[in-house]
Amino acid sequence: MEYTELSAYDVPPGEVTAWIPTAEPSAWVDDDRRLSHNHELHLDTAEAGSWIGSIMRVHGRLDETALGLALRAWIGRHEALRGTVEETPTGRQRRAVAPADVSVTTTVLGRFDGEDARGWVSDFLADHIDPSAWPYVVFATVADADGFTLVFGADHGVMDAYSQLLWFEEVASLYERALAGEPFAELAAATTGSHIDHAAAERITGDAMSLESESVQVWRDWLTRPDGRLRFADFPVTGITDVPASAEPLPQASLSQWLGDPRQARVLGELCKSAGVSFQAGMMGAMAYVLRARYGVERMRFVAPMHTRYTAEHAAAVGWYVGLVPVTLDISGASTLPEVAARVQAALAETKPLVPQPFARVADLLGVDDAPHFVVTFVDTRFIPGAERWSSWDARTLRAPVRADDEVYLWLVRDRDGLNVSTRYPETVAAERVVRDLIGGMSSLFEEIARPETAELEGTA
């Protein structure tokens, strides 16, 4: 699974149609469940036109009636997608609409070649996603004689990366069931817990935090710079975020690349198992190993997002189930990849208990107005429902273009097809060189440890 911008996806020519959820004003009712601190911070800081989503190719003639039922049902099954937040004189108020009261209107935008179709879809998503206004998700199709491409964009406040991955199987199955004649009530029946309930519980956790809370103290120590400012850590290779002063931040470059095939992933897994560390630690360890080999970096700090899907009922729910932890990694004296991975494992374990403590509440208590600069995520997608069909669907998860002078994000993925990395970084010559060097180094490392003649995997230096 690749995580890319829409500009990297080969959208075919065809008829472009916009699909927009609607509901009558009279259908909305007040919902007294409180917003999470994370969602409130998102509403305060997110910009209109920023979105995440997914795209897939569906074979067979587009049946608009069946697809409309499938999209309505998907929204109906997940409360996060059919609720909104309104500003009132007394604060923010949730409002909700019943599944049966959600409709989807269609507008044919025209018939275009592939490049123009992609441009129209990109503009449509950017124009219709606003964190302060429902609907928080919209769709588009590009239909031709052989099938259709289906894409959605959603506000990050109601969706995380795992939700993006779950969408492929769920919406495809709903469409197949709609084609077979199942009624809307059966299609829209909820099979998961509600993220709105999760957010309300997370709010209680956040409200109980104070300046004396251990999690707040850990974050404060981690964020404090020598000059006393509270600021996130930068990417550890100096110079790549030194950008010319400008009126607005630079565009971020985007890159997705395969690092290794399934055999190389399997060998890395065996290496991690023999060392008693997780695959996540192995992937992040490979990153640190290469940064030291290429740039002499032995100590680095980064933010690691981790999921908060702690119960089975929320495992397949759509929502924003993410917590952040600060990671301080020191690999001095660790000479082999397993030794470096063990340092990563220990660093992650040290702050993992902070995951349920919402960082937005930490930021509020400490007065932090900065955003993470260096973020490293790991996701294992092999066992997500429908993963075996992703290749046939040409499935991709998507993110909108971003502007930022000092952000470097790495998404490390283990997939049925191997190992992948997606990244965004400042669009500068220096950043391009360092990021491509890092990716090339990781790819070479995985190739090296998987060579048949490598007798001592644990001795990889």
C-alpha positions in Angstrom: 0.0 0.0 0.0 1.4 3.4 -1.0 0.4 6.6 0.7 0.7 9.3 -2.0 -0.7 12.6 -3.2 -3.4 12.4 -5.9 -0.9 13.8 -8.4 1.0 10.5 -8.3 -2.1 8.4 -9.2 -2.8 7.5 -12.8 -6.4 8.6 -13.1 -7.9 7.4 -16.4 -10.0 9.5 -18.8 -13.7 9.4 -18.3 -16.8 11.2 -17.0 -16.2 12.9 -13.7 -19.1 13.0 -11.2 -19.1 14.7 -7.8 -21.0 12.9 -5.0 -21.9 15.1 -2.0 -23.7 14.0 1.2 -26.7 16.2 2.1 -29.3 16.3 4.9 -32.3 18.5 5.5 -31.7 21.2 8.2 -34.7 19.8 10.2 -33.1 16.4 10.4 -30.3 17.6 12.7 -30.6 17.1 16.5 -28.3 18.1 19.4 -25.8 15.6 20.6 -24.5 16.3 24.1 -21.4 14.1 23.9 -18.3 16.3 24.2 -15.5 16.8 21.6 -12.1 15.4 22.4 -9.3 17.9 23.0 -7.6 16.7 19.9 -10.7 17.5 17.7 -11.0 21.0 19.3 -7.4 21.7 18.6 -7.9 20.5 15.0 -10.9 22.9 14.6 -8.7 25.7 15.9 -5.7 25.1 13.6 -6.7 23.1 10.5 -7.2 24.9 7.2 -10.0 24.4 4.7 -8.9 22.3 1.7 -6.7 20.0 3.7 -7.9 16.4 3.5 -6.9 12.8 3.5 -8.6 10.0 1.5 -8.3 6.9 -0.6 -8.7 5.9 -4.3 -9.5 2.7 -6.0 -10.4 1.2 -9.4 -13.7 -0.7 -9.5 -14.3 -3.1 -12.4 -17.7 -3.2 -14.2 -20.1 -0.6 -15.3 -20.9 2.1 -12.8 -24.4 1.5 -11.2 -25.2 5.0 -9.8 -28.1 3.8 -7.7 -26.1 1.0 -6.0 -23.1 3.3 -5.5 -25.3 5.9 -3.9 -26.7 3.3 -1.5 -23.2 2.1 -0.6 -21.9 5.6 0.1 -25.0 6.5 2.1 -24.6 3.3 4.1 -20.9 3.8 4.8 -21.7 7.2 6.3 -24.7 5.8 8.2 -22.6 3.1 9.8 -20.1 5.5 11.3 -21.3 8.3 13.6 -18.1 10.4 13.0 -19.2 10.9 9.4 -22.8 12.0 10.1 -22.2 14.5 12.9 -21.1 18.1 12.9 -20.0 20.7 15.3 -21.6 24.2 15.5 -20.3 27.3 17.2 -22.8 28.6 19.8 -22.7 31.5 22.3 -21.9 28.9 25.0 -19.3 26.9 23.1 -19.1 24.1 20.5 -22.2 21.9 20.2 -22.3 18.5 18.5 -25.2 17.8 16.2 -26.1 14.6 14.5 -28.3 13.2 11.8 -29.8 9.7 11.5 -28.5 7.3 8.8 -31.7 7.3 6.9 -31.7 11.1 6.7 -28.4 11.3 4.8 -28.7 11.6 1.0 -26.0 11.8 -1.6 -26.4 14.3 -4.5 -24.6 13.9 -7.8 -23.3 16.5 -10.2 -21.6 15.5 -13.5 -18.6 17.8 -13.9 -17.8 16.7 -17.5 -15.8 14.2 -19.5 -12.0 14.7 -19.4 -8.8 13.1 -20.3 -6.8 11.6 -17.5 -4.8 14.6 -16.5 -7.7 17.0 -16.6 -9.9 14.4 -14.7 -7.3 14.3 -11.9 -7.2 18.0 -11.8 -10.9 18.4 -11.5 -11.1 15.8 -8.8 -8.2 17.4 -6.9 -9.9 20.8 -7.0 -13.3 19.4 -6.0 -11.8 17.7 -2.9 -9.9 20.9 -1.9 -13.0 23.1 -2.4 -15.4 20.9 -0.4 -13.5 19.7 2.7 -13.7 22.2 5.5 -13.1 21.1 9.2 -15.7 23.6 10.3 -18.6 22.5 8.0 -20.4 19.3 7.3 -20.1 17.1 5.2 -16.7 16.0 6.4 -16.4 13.6 3.5 -17.1 13.9 -0.2 -16.6 11.5 -3.2 -15.9 11.6 -6.9 -16.0 9.0 -9.7 -14.3 8.9 -13.0 -16.3 6.4 -15.2 -15.4 4.8 -18.5 -16.5 1.8 -20.5 -14.5 -0.7 -18.4 -15.3 0.5 -14.9 -14.8 3.5 -12.7 -12.3 5.1 -10.3 -13.8 6.0 -6.9 -12.1 8.5 -4.6 -13.0 10.2 -1.4 -11.6 13.0 0.6 -12.3 13.6 4.3 -11.4 16.0 7.1 -8.6 14.6 9.2 -10.6 15.5 12.3 -13.0 12.6 11.7 -10.6 10.1 10.2 -7.1 8.5 10.7 -4.9 6.5 8.4 -6.4 3.2 9.5 -9.8 4.4 8.6 -8.5 5.2 5.1 -7.3 1.6 4.8 -10.5 0.0 6.1 -12.6 2.0 3.5 -11.6 -0.1 0.5 -13.1 -3.4 1.7 -16.1 -1.8 3.4 -17.2 0.4 0.5 -16.5 -2.3 -2.1 -18.5 -4.9 -0.1 -21.4 -2.4 0.4 -21.5 -1.7 -3.3 -21.5 -5.5 -4.1 -24.3 -6.0 -1.6 -26.3 -3.0 -3.1 -25.9 -4.5 -6.5 -27.3 -7.7 -5.2 -30.4 -5.9 -4.0 -29.9 -5.6 -0.2 -32.0 -2.7 1.2 -30.5 0.4 2.8 -31.5 -0.5 6.3 -29.4 -3.7 6.2 -26.5 -2.0 4.5 -26.4 0.9 7.0 -26.6 -1.3 10.1 -23.7 -0.4 12.4 -21.1 -3.2 13.0 -18.6 -1.2 15.0 -18.4 1.1 18.0 -18.8 4.9 17.7 -15.8 7.2 17.5 -18.1 9.9 19.1 -18.2 7.7 22.3 -14.5 7.3 22.1 -13.9 11.0 21.8 -16.2 11.7 24.8 -14.2 9.2 26.9 -10.9 10.8 25.7 -12.3 14.2 26.8 -12.7 12.9 30.3 -9.1 11.6 30.3 -7.9 15.0 29.1 -9.9 17.0 31.6 -8.4 15.0 34.4 -4.9 16.1 33.4 -3.0 19.0 35.0 0.4 20.6 35.0 1.4 18.1 37.7 0.5 15.1 35.6 3.4 12.9 34.7 2.6 12.9 31.0 2.6 16.7 30.9 5.9 16.8 32.7 7.5 14.3 30.3 6.3 16.4 27.3 7.4 19.6 28.9 11.0 18.2 29.4 11.0 16.9 25.9 9.8 20.1 24.3 12.0 22.6 26.3 14.8 24.0 24.2 18.1 25.4 25.8 16.6 28.9 25.4 13.5 27.9 27.4 11.2 27.8 24.4 8.7 24.9 24.1 9.4 23.6 20.6 9.3 20.3 18.8 12.5 18.6 17.7 13.8 19.1 14.1 14.9 16.5 11.6 18.4 15.5 12.9 20.4 16.3 9.7 21.1 20.0 9.8 20.6 22.3 6.9 17.6 20.7 5.2 15.1 22.9 7.0 17.2 26.1 6.5 14.9 27.6 3.8 14.9 31.1 2.3 12.6 33.6 4.1 9.3 33.9 2.2 5.9 35.3 2.6 4.4 31.8 3.0 5.8 28.3 3.7 7.4 26.3 0.9 5.4 23.5 -0.7 6.3 20.1 0.6 7.7 17.5 -1.8 6.1 14.1 -1.7 7.8 10.8 -2.4 6.6 7.2 -2.1 9.0 4.3 -2.7 9.3 0.6 -2.2 12.2 -0.4 0.1 12.1 -4.1 -0.1 10.1 -7.1 -1.5 8.2 -9.7 0.6 11.3 -11.9 1.0 13.3 -9.0 2.4 10.4 -8.1 4.7 10.4 -11.7 5.9 14.1 -11.7 6.6 13.8 -8.5 8.5 11.0 -10.0 10.5 13.1 -13.0 11.4 16.0 -10.7 12.4 13.7 -8.7 14.7 12.2 -11.8 16.2 15.6 -13.3 17.0 16.6 -10.0 18.6 13.4 -9.9 20.7 12.1 -6.6 19.1 9.0 -5.6 17.2 9.0 -5.1 13.4 8.2 -1.4 14.1 11.5 -1.2 16.0 13.3 -2.9 13.2 11.9 -0.4 10.6 12.6 2.7 12.7 16.0 1.1 13.7 16.9 0.8 10.0 16.1 4.5 9.6 18.3 5.4 12.5 21.1 3.0 11.3 21.2 4.7 7.9 21.1 8.2 9.3 24.2 7.4 11.4 26.0 5.6 8.6 25.4 8.4 6.1 25.4 11.5 8.3 26.9 10.5 11.7 23.6 11.1 13.6 23.6 9.1 16.8 21.0 11.0 18.8 17.6 12.0 17.4 14.2 13.0 18.7 10.9 12.5 16.8 7.2 12.2 17.4 5.6 8.8 16.9 1.8 8.6 16.3 0.3 5.4 17.8 -3.3 4.1 17.6 -5.8 4.3 20.4 -8.1 1.5 19.2 -8.0 -0.4 22.5 -11.2 -2.3 22.2 -12.5 -4.8 19.6 -15.6 -2.7 19.0 -13.5 0.2 17.8 -11.1 -1.9 15.7 -12.9 -1.2 12.4 -14.6 2.1 13.2 -14.0 5.3 11.2 -12.6 8.0 13.4 -9.4 9.7 14.6 -7.9 7.1 17.0 -4.4 8.5 17.3 -2.2 9.5 20.2 1.3 11.0 20.1 4.4 10.1 22.0 7.8 11.9 22.1 10.7 9.6 21.3 14.4 10.3 22.3 16.7 7.8 20.6 20.4 7.4 21.4 22.2 4.7 19.4 25.8 5.5 20.4 27.7 2.3 21.0 25.0 0.2 19.2 27.0 -1.3 16.3 24.5 -3.7 14.6 21.0 -3.3 13.3 19.5 -5.5 16.0 21.3 -3.4 18.7 20.0 -0.2 17.1 16.5 -1.7 16.9 16.7 -2.7 20.6 17.4 1.0 21.4 14.3 2.0 19.4 12.2 -0.6 21.3 13.3 0.7 24.6 12.7 4.3 23.6 9.2 3.5 22.4 8.4 1.6 25.5 9.5 4.4 27.7 6.9 6.9 26.5 4.2 4.5 25.1 2.1 4.9 28.3 1.6 8.5 27.1 -0.5 7.5 24.1 -3.9 7.7 25.8 -3.1 11.2 27.2 -4.2 13.6 24.5 -1.4 15.8 23.3 -3.9 18.6 22.6 -4.6 18.8 26.3 -0.8 18.9 27.0 -0.5 21.7 24.5 -3.3 23.6 26.2 -1.8 23.2 29.7 1.7 24.2 28.6 0.7 26.9 26.1 2.4 25.1 23.2 1.5 26.6 19.8 4.1 24.6 17.8 3.4 21.6 15.6 5.6 18.5 15.2 8.6 18.9 12.8 9.8 15.3 12.6 7.3 12.5 12.6 7.8 8.8 12.1 4.9 6.4 11.7 4.8 2.6 11.2 1.8 0.7 10.0 1.5 -3.1 9.2 -1.3 -3.4 6.7 -1.1 -7.1 5.9 -4.0 -8.2 8.0 -6.4 -5.3 7.3 -9.7 -6.6 5.8 -9.5 -6.6 2.1 -5.7 -6.3 1.8 -5.6 -9.3 -0.5 -7.7 -7.3 -3.0 -5.9 -4.0 -2.9 -3.6 -4.8 -5.9 -6.6 -5.7 -8.1 -8.2 -2.4 -7.1 -5.1 -0.4 -7.7 -5.8 1.0 -4.2 -3.9 3.9 -2.7 -4.3 6.1 0.4 -4.0 9.8 -0.3 -3.1 13.0 1.4 -3.5 16.6 0.2 -0.5 18.8 -0.7 1.0 20.6 2.3 3.1 23.7 2.8 5.7 23.7 5.6 9.3 24.9 5.8 10.4 22.6 8.7 8.4 19.4 8.6 9.7 15.9 7.7 7.2 13.1 7.9 8.0 9.4 7.3 5.3 6.7 7.0 7.0 3.3 7.2 4.7 0.4 5.9 4.9 -3.3 5.9 2.6 -4.6 3.2 1.8 -7.9 1.5 3.9 -6.6 -1.3 6.9 -5.8 0.9 8.3 -2.6 2.6 7.3 0.9 1.6 8.1 4.4 2.8 6.1 7.5 2.1 7.5 10.9 3.0 6.9 14.6 2.7 9.6 17.2 3.3 10.6 20.8 2.4 10.9 21.3 -1.3 14.6 22.2 -1.3 17.7 20.7 -3.0 19.2 19.8 0.4 16.1 18.1 1.7 15.7 16.2 -1.5 19.2 14.9 -1.4 19.1 13.8 2.2 15.7 12.1 2.0 16.6 10.2 -1.2 19.9 9.3 0.4 18.0 7.9 3.5 15.5 6.0 1.4 18.3 4.6 -0.8 20.3 3.6 2.2 17.4 1.8 3.8 16.7 -0.1 0.6 20.3 -1.2 0.3 20.3 -2.3 4.0 17.3 -4.5 3.5 18.8 -5.9 0.3 22.1 -6.6 2.2 20.5 -8.5 5.2 18.4 -10.7 2.8 21.4 -11.9 0.7 21.7 -15.7 0.9 25.4 -15.4 1.6 24.8 -13.3 4.8 25.4 -16.0 7.3 25.1 -14.0 10.5 22.0 -11.8 10.2 22.4 -10.6 13.8 25.9 -9.3 12.9 24.8 -6.9 10.2 26.9 -3.8 10.9 
